[in-house]
Amino acid sequence: MSKNRMEAFSDGVIAIVITIMVLEMKVPHEADVTSLFMLYPVFLSYILSFLYVGIYWNNHHHLLHSVHNVDGKILWANLHWLFWVTLIPFASGWMGENHFAPTSVTVYGMVLLFSGIAYFVLVCTLIARHGKESHVSQAIGKGSKEKLSISLYMLALGSSLWQPYVALVLYFVVALLWINPDPRIEKLLRSTQGEH
């Protein structure tokens, strides 16, 4: 079946996630700079979460350009990934409202970890469908970047209850690994377009 419906649905869900995140930011009642400064944990949580959702949207777009069709397993793998992504606004809001309390940073990290695992499952499901010689399989290779990200999440979770700011730094590091649209896929797509 065509991948277009899955891509459109995913784009819609991601747009709703971003909308929910911005609506969770409450406007201060006072009109001074101090009241804005008091919102820094909420705003920092929003920035990190917006970055993650944007990265997922961008990389999901590239990922789907490397495949031709989807099946039921892929649809479920995609829904599994979207489930975890839709929890980002809740975890982000809770973390920001509680000024990066250790438990809230841990929960946020768990949502990021399971989102990352679910995305990797989606990638593996796409590779299983399209074969080892497919564009997606060639671009992803052994999945080193995905495995490194999951390892960094685990490290962050291990430190989150004692050093929540160390965990936050590690969450930003993982985001920086992915901020550029997946160059493995872009490079492969450019090379195959050049052949035509």
C-alpha positions as CSV (number, residue, x, y, z in Angstrom):
1,M,0.0,0.0,0.0
2,S,1.1,3.6,-0.5
3,K,3.1,5.3,2.1
4,N,1.4,8.7,1.5
5,R,-1.5,8.1,4.0
6,M,0.9,7.1,6.8
7,E,3.1,10.1,6.1
8,A,0.1,12.5,6.1
9,F,-1.3,11.0,9.3
10,S,2.1,11.2,11.0
11,D,2.5,14.9,9.9
12,G,-0.9,15.7,11.4
13,V,-0.1,14.0,14.7
14,I,3.2,15.8,15.0
15,A,1.6,19.2,14.2
16,I,-0.9,18.5,17.0
17,V,1.9,17.6,19.4
18,I,3.7,20.9,18.7
19,T,0.4,22.8,19.2
20,I,-0.3,21.2,22.5
21,M,3.2,22.0,23.7
22,V,2.9,25.7,23.0
23,L,-0.6,25.9,24.5
24,E,0.8,24.4,27.7
25,M,2.9,27.5,28.2
26,K,0.9,29.8,30.4
27,V,1.2,33.6,29.9
28,P,2.3,35.3,33.2
29,H,-0.2,37.7,34.8
30,E,2.5,40.3,35.6
31,A,4.0,42.5,32.9
32,D,7.6,42.6,34.0
33,V,10.8,40.8,33.1
34,T,11.0,38.9,36.4
35,S,7.7,37.1,35.7
36,L,9.2,36.0,32.3
37,F,12.4,34.9,34.0
38,M,10.3,32.7,36.3
39,L,9.1,30.8,33.3
40,Y,12.7,29.7,32.2
41,P,12.2,26.0,33.2
42,V,9.0,25.8,31.2
43,F,10.5,27.6,28.2
44,L,13.7,25.5,28.3
45,S,11.6,22.4,28.4
46,Y,9.6,23.7,25.4
47,I,12.7,24.4,23.4
48,L,14.2,21.0,24.0
49,S,10.9,19.2,23.2
50,F,10.2,21.4,20.2
51,L,13.7,20.5,19.0
52,Y,13.0,16.8,19.5
53,V,9.7,16.8,17.7
54,G,11.1,18.8,14.9
55,I,14.0,16.4,14.5
56,Y,11.6,13.4,14.5
57,W,9.4,15.1,11.8
58,N,12.4,15.9,9.7
59,N,14.1,12.5,9.9
60,H,10.7,10.7,9.5
61,H,10.2,12.7,6.3
62,H,13.6,11.6,5.0
63,L,13.1,8.0,6.1
64,L,9.9,7.7,4.2
65,H,11.5,9.1,1.1
66,S,13.8,6.1,1.1
67,V,11.0,3.6,0.8
68,H,8.3,2.8,-1.7
69,N,5.4,1.3,0.2
70,V,4.2,0.2,3.6
71,D,2.3,-2.8,5.1
72,G,0.3,-3.5,8.2
73,K,3.5,-4.1,10.4
74,I,4.9,-0.8,9.3
75,L,1.7,1.0,10.1
76,W,1.7,-0.5,13.6
77,A,5.4,0.3,14.1
78,N,4.7,3.9,13.1
79,L,1.7,4.1,15.5
80,H,3.9,2.7,18.3
81,W,6.4,5.5,17.6
82,L,3.7,8.2,17.4
83,F,2.3,7.0,20.8
84,W,5.6,7.8,22.5
85,V,6.0,11.1,20.6
86,T,2.5,12.2,21.8
87,L,3.7,11.8,25.4
88,I,6.4,14.4,24.9
89,P,4.1,17.4,25.7
90,F,3.0,15.8,29.0
91,A,6.5,14.9,30.1
92,S,7.9,18.2,29.0
93,G,5.2,20.2,30.8
94,W,5.6,18.2,34.0
95,M,9.4,18.7,33.9
96,G,9.2,22.4,33.3
97,E,6.5,23.1,35.9
98,N,8.5,21.3,38.5
99,H,11.8,23.1,37.7
100,F,13.6,20.0,36.5
101,A,12.9,17.9,39.6
102,P,14.8,14.6,39.4
103,T,11.7,12.4,38.9
104,S,10.3,14.6,36.2
105,V,13.6,14.6,34.3
106,T,13.7,10.8,34.6
107,V,10.1,10.5,33.2
108,Y,11.0,12.9,30.4
109,G,14.1,10.7,29.6
110,M,12.0,7.6,29.6
111,V,9.7,9.1,27.1
112,L,12.7,10.1,24.9
113,L,14.2,6.6,25.3
114,F,11.0,4.8,24.3
115,S,10.5,7.2,21.4
116,G,14.0,6.5,20.2
117,I,13.5,2.7,20.6
118,A,10.2,2.9,18.8
119,Y,11.7,4.9,15.9
120,F,14.5,2.3,15.6
121,V,11.8,-0.5,15.5
122,L,10.1,1.5,12.7
123,V,13.4,1.6,10.8
124,C,14.0,-2.1,11.3
125,T,10.5,-2.9,10.2
126,L,11.0,-0.8,7.0
127,I,14.2,-2.6,6.3
128,A,12.6,-6.0,6.8
129,R,9.9,-5.0,4.3
130,H,12.2,-3.6,1.7
131,G,15.2,-5.9,2.0
132,K,18.9,-5.6,2.8
133,E,19.6,-4.1,-0.7
134,S,17.0,-1.3,-0.3
135,H,17.9,2.4,0.0
136,V,16.8,2.5,3.7
137,S,18.9,-0.5,4.6
138,Q,22.0,0.8,2.8
139,A,21.6,4.3,4.4
140,I,21.1,3.0,7.9
141,G,23.7,0.3,7.8
142,K,24.3,-1.2,11.2
143,G,22.2,1.6,13.0
144,S,25.2,2.9,14.9
145,K,23.8,6.4,15.4
146,E,20.5,4.9,16.7
147,K,22.3,2.6,19.1
148,L,24.6,5.4,20.3
149,S,21.5,7.6,21.0
150,I,19.8,4.8,23.0
151,S,23.0,4.3,25.0
152,L,23.2,8.0,25.8
153,Y,19.5,8.0,26.9
154,M,20.3,5.1,29.2
155,L,23.3,7.0,30.6
156,A,21.1,10.0,31.1
157,L,18.5,8.0,32.9
158,G,21.1,6.6,35.2
159,S,22.1,10.1,36.3
160,S,18.7,11.8,36.2
161,L,17.7,11.0,39.8
162,W,21.0,12.3,41.2
163,Q,22.2,14.8,38.7
164,P,19.2,16.0,36.6
165,Y,21.1,18.7,34.8
166,V,23.7,16.2,33.6
167,A,20.7,14.2,32.1
168,L,19.4,17.4,30.5
169,V,22.8,18.0,28.9
170,L,22.9,14.4,27.6
171,Y,19.3,14.9,26.1
172,F,20.7,18.0,24.3
173,V,23.7,15.9,23.1
174,V,21.4,13.3,21.5
175,A,19.4,16.1,19.9
176,L,22.5,17.5,18.4
177,L,23.4,14.1,16.9
178,W,20.1,14.2,14.9
179,I,19.5,17.9,14.3
180,N,20.7,17.7,10.7
181,P,18.3,15.6,8.6
182,D,19.8,12.1,8.5
183,P,22.8,12.6,6.2
184,R,23.0,8.9,5.5
185,I,19.7,9.0,3.8
186,E,20.2,12.3,2.0
187,K,23.6,11.1,0.7
188,L,22.1,7.9,-0.7
189,L,19.1,9.7,-2.2
190,R,21.3,12.3,-3.9
191,S,23.6,9.5,-5.3
192,T,20.6,7.5,-6.7
193,Q,19.1,10.7,-8.2
194,G,22.4,11.5,-9.9
195,E,22.4,8.0,-11.5
196,H,19.0,8.8,-13.2
